[in-house]
Amino acid sequence: MAGKEITVTFYRQNHVRDNWKVDLQGAESQHFFGTLADDLSRSGVILKQAVNDGFTIDINSYSDLLNSIRISSPTDGFANVCIGHVIGQSPNLDLLDDIRRAVTRIAFAPETVPPEDHNRKVCHNCGCGC
């Protein structure tokens, strides 16, 4: 796993409602990402952050917020998957915890992430993607 690179990309957000705003540039978020990057680096995983202002996601719900944050891990075949696809339903609606869960799942158990619908070829209807 040495040298695996994971990038978390933030799309521009248009907050239609105020209740799902999360400061992803503030001190708490930067501390979170620094700690997560340090933890992952011990296992040979490089964590990067990027911003893509070319796409704007309207935030009407927490799921839209999850959709506005994407993960790529070329080593594992993930070019641009939203964190909601990686983690499924969020149990606590805690964005930083959900980002941590998605990144660590891609880092250490990418085979547990279901394939996207257009890549799914199910032979026995279990959703494993075989």
FIKOL-267825 format. One record per residue (C-alpha): residue number from 0; x, y, z. Coordinates in Angstrom, 1 decimal. Last residue first. Layout:
BEGIN
{resi: NUM	px: X	py: Y	pz: Z}
...
***
This chain:
BEGIN
{resi: 129	px: -18.7	py: -9.6	pz: -10.0}
{resi: 128	px: -20.1	py: -6.2	pz: -8.8}
{resi: 127	px: -20.8	py: -7.4	pz: -5.2}
{resi: 126	px: -24.5	py: -6.3	pz: -5.4}
{resi: 125	px: -25.9	py: -9.5	pz: -4.2}
{resi: 124	px: -28.0	py: -10.2	pz: -7.3}
{resi: 123	px: -26.3	py: -13.3	pz: -8.5}
{resi: 122	px: -24.3	py: -12.2	pz: -11.5}
{resi: 121	px: -24.2	py: -8.5	pz: -10.9}
{resi: 120	px: -22.4	py: -6.4	pz: -13.5}
{resi: 119	px: -22.2	py: -2.9	pz: -12.0}
{resi: 118	px: -20.1	py: -0.3	pz: -13.8}
{resi: 117	px: -22.9	py: 2.0	pz: -14.7}
{resi: 116	px: -24.4	py: 1.7	pz: -11.3}
{resi: 115	px: -21.2	py: 2.7	pz: -9.4}
{resi: 114	px: -19.3	py: -0.2	pz: -7.9}
{resi: 113	px: -20.0	py: -1.0	pz: -4.2}
{resi: 112	px: -17.3	py: 0.1	pz: -1.8}
{resi: 111	px: -16.1	py: -2.9	pz: 0.2}
{resi: 110	px: -13.1	py: -3.6	pz: -2.1}
{resi: 109	px: -11.7	py: -0.2	pz: -1.1}
{resi: 108	px: -11.0	py: -1.5	pz: 2.4}
{resi: 107	px: -7.9	py: 0.3	pz: 3.8}
{resi: 106	px: -7.5	py: 3.6	pz: 2.1}
{resi: 105	px: -11.0	py: 3.9	pz: 0.5}
{resi: 104	px: -12.6	py: 3.0	pz: 3.8}
{resi: 103	px: -10.3	py: 5.3	pz: 5.6}
{resi: 102	px: -11.3	py: 8.2	pz: 3.3}
{resi: 101	px: -15.0	py: 7.5	pz: 3.6}
{resi: 100	px: -15.0	py: 7.2	pz: 7.4}
{resi: 99	px: -12.8	py: 10.3	pz: 7.9}
{resi: 98	px: -15.2	py: 12.3	pz: 5.5}
{resi: 97	px: -18.1	py: 11.0	pz: 7.5}
{resi: 96	px: -16.5	py: 12.1	pz: 10.8}
{resi: 95	px: -15.8	py: 15.6	pz: 9.3}
{resi: 94	px: -19.4	py: 15.8	pz: 8.1}
{resi: 93	px: -21.2	py: 14.7	pz: 11.3}
{resi: 92	px: -24.7	py: 13.7	pz: 10.2}
{resi: 91	px: -24.7	py: 11.0	pz: 12.9}
{resi: 90	px: -25.5	py: 7.7	pz: 11.1}
{resi: 89	px: -24.7	py: 8.9	pz: 7.6}
{resi: 88	px: -26.3	py: 6.7	pz: 5.0}
{resi: 87	px: -24.0	py: 5.1	pz: 2.5}
{resi: 86	px: -20.3	py: 5.4	pz: 3.3}
{resi: 85	px: -18.6	py: 5.3	pz: -0.2}
{resi: 84	px: -21.6	py: 6.6	pz: -2.2}
{resi: 83	px: -22.1	py: 9.4	pz: 0.2}
{resi: 82	px: -18.4	py: 10.3	pz: 0.0}
{resi: 81	px: -18.8	py: 11.2	pz: -3.7}
{resi: 80	px: -16.7	py: 9.2	pz: -6.2}
{resi: 79	px: -14.3	py: 10.8	pz: -8.6}
{resi: 78	px: -11.6	py: 8.6	pz: -10.2}
{resi: 77	px: -11.8	py: 5.5	pz: -8.0}
{resi: 76	px: -9.9	py: 2.6	pz: -9.6}
{resi: 75	px: -8.1	py: 1.6	pz: -6.4}
{resi: 74	px: -4.7	py: 3.0	pz: -7.4}
{resi: 73	px: -6.4	py: 6.0	pz: -8.8}
{resi: 72	px: -7.8	py: 7.0	pz: -5.5}
{resi: 71	px: -10.3	py: 9.9	pz: -5.9}
{resi: 70	px: -12.7	py: 11.2	pz: -3.3}
{resi: 69	px: -15.5	py: 13.7	pz: -3.8}
{resi: 68	px: -17.2	py: 16.2	pz: -1.6}
{resi: 67	px: -20.3	py: 17.9	pz: -3.0}
{resi: 66	px: -22.3	py: 14.7	pz: -2.9}
{resi: 65	px: -22.0	py: 14.6	pz: 0.9}
{resi: 64	px: -23.4	py: 18.1	pz: 1.1}
{resi: 63	px: -26.2	py: 17.1	pz: -1.2}
{resi: 62	px: -26.9	py: 14.1	pz: 1.2}
{resi: 61	px: -27.1	py: 16.6	pz: 4.0}
{resi: 60	px: -29.9	py: 18.4	pz: 2.3}
{resi: 59	px: -30.7	py: 21.3	pz: 0.0}
{resi: 58	px: -27.1	py: 22.1	pz: -1.0}
{resi: 57	px: -27.0	py: 23.1	pz: -4.7}
{resi: 56	px: -23.7	py: 21.7	pz: -6.0}
{resi: 55	px: -21.5	py: 23.9	pz: -8.1}
{resi: 54	px: -18.9	py: 22.4	pz: -10.5}
{resi: 53	px: -15.9	py: 24.1	pz: -12.0}
{resi: 52	px: -14.8	py: 25.5	pz: -8.6}
{resi: 51	px: -12.9	py: 22.2	pz: -8.0}
{resi: 50	px: -11.0	py: 22.5	pz: -4.7}
{resi: 49	px: -8.3	py: 20.0	pz: -3.8}
{resi: 48	px: -7.0	py: 18.1	pz: -0.7}
{resi: 47	px: -4.3	py: 15.5	pz: -0.5}
{resi: 46	px: -3.9	py: 12.4	pz: 1.6}
{resi: 45	px: -0.8	py: 10.2	pz: 1.1}
{resi: 44	px: -1.2	py: 6.7	pz: 2.4}
{resi: 43	px: 1.9	py: 4.8	pz: 3.5}
{resi: 42	px: 0.4	py: 3.4	pz: 6.7}
{resi: 41	px: 2.0	py: 6.0	pz: 9.0}
{resi: 40	px: 0.9	py: 8.6	pz: 6.3}
{resi: 39	px: -2.7	py: 7.8	pz: 7.1}
{resi: 38	px: -2.5	py: 9.1	pz: 10.7}
{resi: 37	px: -0.6	py: 12.2	pz: 9.6}
{resi: 36	px: -3.1	py: 13.0	pz: 6.9}
{resi: 35	px: -6.0	py: 12.5	pz: 9.3}
{resi: 34	px: -4.4	py: 14.8	pz: 11.8}
{resi: 33	px: -3.8	py: 17.5	pz: 9.2}
{resi: 32	px: -7.3	py: 17.1	pz: 7.8}
{resi: 31	px: -8.9	py: 17.5	pz: 11.2}
{resi: 30	px: -6.7	py: 20.5	pz: 12.1}
{resi: 29	px: -7.6	py: 22.1	pz: 8.8}
{resi: 28	px: -11.3	py: 21.5	pz: 9.5}
{resi: 27	px: -11.1	py: 23.0	pz: 13.0}
{resi: 26	px: -9.1	py: 26.0	pz: 11.8}
{resi: 25	px: -11.6	py: 27.0	pz: 9.1}
{resi: 24	px: -11.6	py: 26.0	pz: 5.4}
{resi: 23	px: -14.3	py: 23.4	pz: 5.4}
{resi: 22	px: -16.7	py: 25.6	pz: 7.3}
{resi: 21	px: -19.9	py: 23.5	pz: 7.3}
{resi: 20	px: -23.2	py: 25.0	pz: 6.1}
{resi: 19	px: -26.1	py: 22.4	pz: 6.2}
{resi: 18	px: -28.7	py: 24.5	pz: 8.1}
{resi: 17	px: -28.5	py: 27.6	pz: 5.9}
{resi: 16	px: -30.8	py: 26.5	pz: 3.1}
{resi: 15	px: -30.1	py: 27.0	pz: -0.7}
{resi: 14	px: -26.4	py: 26.8	pz: 0.1}
{resi: 13	px: -24.6	py: 26.9	pz: -3.3}
{resi: 12	px: -21.5	py: 24.8	pz: -2.7}
{resi: 11	px: -18.3	py: 24.7	pz: -4.9}
{resi: 10	px: -17.0	py: 21.2	pz: -5.2}
{resi: 9	px: -14.5	py: 20.0	pz: -2.6}
{resi: 8	px: -12.0	py: 17.3	pz: -3.7}
{resi: 7	px: -10.5	py: 14.7	pz: -1.3}
{resi: 6	px: -7.4	py: 13.2	pz: -2.9}
{resi: 5	px: -6.1	py: 9.7	pz: -2.0}
{resi: 4	px: -2.6	py: 8.6	pz: -2.9}
{resi: 3	px: -1.3	py: 5.1	pz: -2.3}
{resi: 2	px: 2.5	py: 5.4	pz: -1.9}
{resi: 1	px: 3.0	py: 2.3	pz: 0.1}
{resi: 0	px: 0.0	py: 0.0	pz: 0.0}
***
